[in-house]
Amino acid sequence: MTMNSAAHPKTFSAKLSGYFRAVNKYPRLEHDREMALAVRWQEDQDRTAIAELINCHLGYVVKIASEFKGFGAPFEELIAAGNLGLVKAASRFDPDKGIRLSAYAKFWIRAAIMEYVSRSKSVVRLITKTSHKKLVFNLGKVKRQLRIIDQGELSLEQIADIADKLEVPAEDVVTINRRLAAEDFSLNEPLHEGQDGEHLDSLEDDTPNPEDRYLAANELSYQRSLLQKGLNKLGEREREILMARRISENQETLKSLGETFGVSIERIRQIENEAYAKLQDIVRKEFLDDKISAISG
C-alpha cells in the first residue's frame, strides 16, 4: 500500500485518512496466529503468511511514525520509511525467541524512520534539542492527562502546567505545540464523522514496558556516542566553540568567545557554522554506516 508524497495539500488529509481506514481493517493478530504465520514464513517462505504479518502491523508503524511528526518530515513519508523497517523485521522475525513481532519490529521501524529523518533533518538537532524531543514524544499524552483541548494555541495556564509536568521551558511548549498543530492530519481526528473514537484509539497500544525502556536507554546512549564521535573528529578550537555555542546548557556569547580566542565576533560565527556543518556530515555518515552494517549483517 503506497501513498503519493506529492499529494496536493488540500487532498492530503483525505488520502491519509483513507489509508488509516484501510489499515484498520486488518485485525490484530492473536499470539498463536502470529507464531503460526511466522513459522510458515521461516520454514516454507510462504509469502501469504508474511504478507498477513506485515499488513496486521501497519497500524503499529503509524503509531511509531507519529512520534516523529514534529521533526518537519511529511507524515506519509515517515510511515513509508517505517513500513520498510517493518518488512525487514518481519522477514527476520524468529518465533522461537518467545517475543511478539511488535516488540521485535519496534527497533527496525524506528531505525528506518530515523534513517529517513537523518537525510532531511540533522540527527545532531535531535540530539541537542532534548526538550524539543521530549515534547514531541510526550506532548499529546500530557495534554490528554491534563484534559487539555486546544485549537493550536494554548492558554498561559496550560503552557505552565505542561512545562512543569515535563520540566521543559515554557517557550519550547509553545514552539512544539504550534509545530505539531500545523500538521495536515491529526491522529486525534474522529474515526467517523459524528461518532466518538479517534484514529489514535484504534492503533496498537505502545505503552512502555521494561523492554521499551531498555531500548530507549540504549538509543540515548547510542545518540550520545554518535555526537561524541563527531566532536572528536573536529579540531580543538572548532570543538570548543561549538560546545560553547550549541551544546552547553550555559551558552556563551560570540563576544566572550572572540575575546577568549583573540578573533573577531564574525570569525567566531564563521567557525561555529563551519564546525556545525562538519559535525552534521560526520554524524550522518556514522549513523548511516551503522544502519547499513546492521541491515547487511
N, C-alpha and C positions, 0 to 999 in steps of 0.2 A: 504494500500500500504506500503510495508516494504522494507528496504534496508539492506543488509548484511554488518555489520560493519567490518567484517574480510576480506573485499574485497582486492584483490591484488592491490598494489599501481598503477600498470600500467593500470588497468582497472577501477579504482575508478572514474576518471573524466567522463568516458563514461557512467558508470552506473548512476552517479548523473545527468549528462546531460539528460539521458533518463527519469529520474524521473521528472526533470523540464518540459520536453516536455509533459509528461503525465499530470502533474498538470495544465499546461497552457491550456489544452483542456477544463477544466471546466470554464464556463462563470462566470463573475462577476454578482452577483445577484442584480436585481433591488429591491428597498426598499419594494414594495408591495409583490413581490415574497418571499422575505426573511421573512417578517412578516407572510405570509400565511403558510410557512413551519414551522415556529416556533410555530404557533398556532396548527397546526396538530400534532406536537410532544407533545406539552404541554397538549393538551386536549385528544388526542387519542393514544399517544405513537406510532405514525406512524414512523416505522424505516426507511422507504424510505425517509421520509421528513428530518429526522436528518442526514441521510447519505448525502443527497444533500447539506444541510447546511455545513457539515464538508468538503466535497470534494471541494466545491466552495471557501473555505477559506484556503486550503492547501498552496497556494502561499503566503498568508499573513504570515503563520508560517515561511516559508523560508525567507521572508523579515526580520522578527524579529530575527530569528536564526543567520542571517548574522551579527548582531550587536555583537555577542559573538564569532566570528571566531578567534579573536586574543588571546583567553584565553587557547589555547592548546588542546581543546577537538575536536575530529573528527566531521566534519561538519554534516555528515549524522546522528550522534547520537544527536547532538543539534536539528536537525529537528525532529527526532523521539520523543525526550522529549517534544518539543513544540507541536507536534501533540497530545500527551496525554493531554496537557493543553487545547488544542482546543476542544477535545472531552468532557472534563469536563465542559468547558464553554458552549458549545452548548447544553448539557443536562440540564443546569441550566438557560439558557437564557430565560428572561421574555419579550416577545414582547410588553407588556403593559407599560414598562418603557420608551418607546419612543426613545431609542438609537439603533444604529446599532450593530449587533453581533461583528463586528470587534473591535469596541470601548470597548465592554464588555469583549471580549476574550483576549484583549491585556494583562491584568493583569495575567490571568490564564496561557497564553502561556509563558510569561516572568518568572513567578514564577516556572513553571515546568522546564524551561531551567536552571534557577538559582539553583534549587534544584539539578539538574544533575551536573552542574558545581561545586557545593559545595562539591560533593563527589570526584571529580577528581582534583580540584584546590581549594586552601583555599579561602573562602569568605573574610578573612582578607586581602589577597593580593589584591583583587578587591577594597576593601575599601581604603587601604593605598596608592595604586598606582593611585592617582587621575589623573595625567597627562596621564598615560597609558590608563585608561578607556576613558578619553576624546578623545584621539587619535583613539582608536578602534572604537568608535561610530561615529566619525566625519571626519576621515582622507579621506575616499573616497569622501565624499561630498565636502570637501575643495579642494581636488585635481581637482575635476570637475569644481568647481568655478574658480580656478586659471588656468584652461585649462592645467593641468599637465598630461602628458602621460609618464610613465616610465616603465622600464622592471625589476623592483625590486630594482633599485638603483636611488636615487635622486641626482641632482646636488646640490652644496653648496648653490646656489641661491634659488633653490626650497625648500630646507630644511629650510633656513632662512625665506622664505615667509610663509611657513606653521607654523613654530614655532611662528612667530609674530602674525599670524591670530588667532591661538588657545591659545596663551600665555602659551606655554609649552617649556621645554628645547629642544634645537636642537638635543641633543643625543637621547632623547626619540622618536623624529620623526624618526630618522634612525632605532632605535630598532624595533618600532612597524611597520614601513613600510616594513622592511625585514621579520618580522614575518608574516604579512598578505600576502606578496608576495609569501611566501613559501607554501601557501595553494594549494592543488591539483587541485582545481576547482575554477574559478572566476566567480562571477555573471556578470562580465563585458565582458565575452566571447560572441561572436555573437550568436544570436538565430539560424541562419542558415548560413552555410559557404558561403562567398561571398556576404552576404547581410548586410545592415545596421540594427541596432537594437540589444540591448543586453538583456540577460535574466533579468537583473535588471529592464529594462524598462517595462517588461511585468507583473511585480508584482504589487500588490496593493499599492497605494501611502500611505506613512507613515509620511506625513508632520505633525509636531507637531501642535496640536490645544490646546485650553485652558484646555481641559480635560487631554490631554497628559502631559502638563506642570504641572498640579496639581498632577498627578500620579507620575511623575518624582520627584517632590519635596518631596512627601510622601515617595518614595522609598529611597531617600538620607537620609531623617530623620530616616527611619527605619534602614538603614545600620549603621548610627551613633549610634543609640540606641543599636544595637547588639554589636558593638565594645565597647561601654561604659559598658554594662553588663559584657562582658568578662573581661575587665580591672578591674572592681570592684571585681571580684572573684579571682584575683591574690593577692599574698602577696604584702606588700607595697614596698619592695625592688625590687621584680620582676617587679612590675608595673612601678616604676621609671626608671629602667634600660631599659625596653622595650620601654617606651615612648621616652626616650632619644636617643635610637639607631634606632628605626624603624618607629616612628610615628611623632616625632617632625620635623619641617622643618629644623632646625639647628641641624643636627646630631652630637652628642658628640662622642669623641674618646674613645676607650677601656681604654687607658691610663688615661684619665681625670676621667673616672668613677671609675677606680681602685683606684685612689687617693682619690676620694670622699668617697668611701665605705671601704677603707682600706684593699683591697684584690688585688690579682694578676690580670693581664690582662687576663690570661687564665680562671680564675674563673668568671670574668665578662662575657666573651664569653659563658661560660657554662650556667650561669644564664640566659643570653639573649636567647639562643637557647631553653632551657627548658621552659622558660616563653612563648616564641613564640609558641612552640608546644602545651602547655597547653591552650593558648588563641585560637588557631585554633580549638581544640577539643570543647571548651566551646561555641564558636560562631557557629560552625557547628551544635552542638546539639540544641542550641537555635533556629537557623534558621529552622532546620527540624521539631522541635516540633511545631513551629508557623505554618508551612505549613500544617502539618498533622492536626492540630486543625482547620485550615481554611477549609480544604477539608472535614473533618468529620463533621464540624459544618454546 
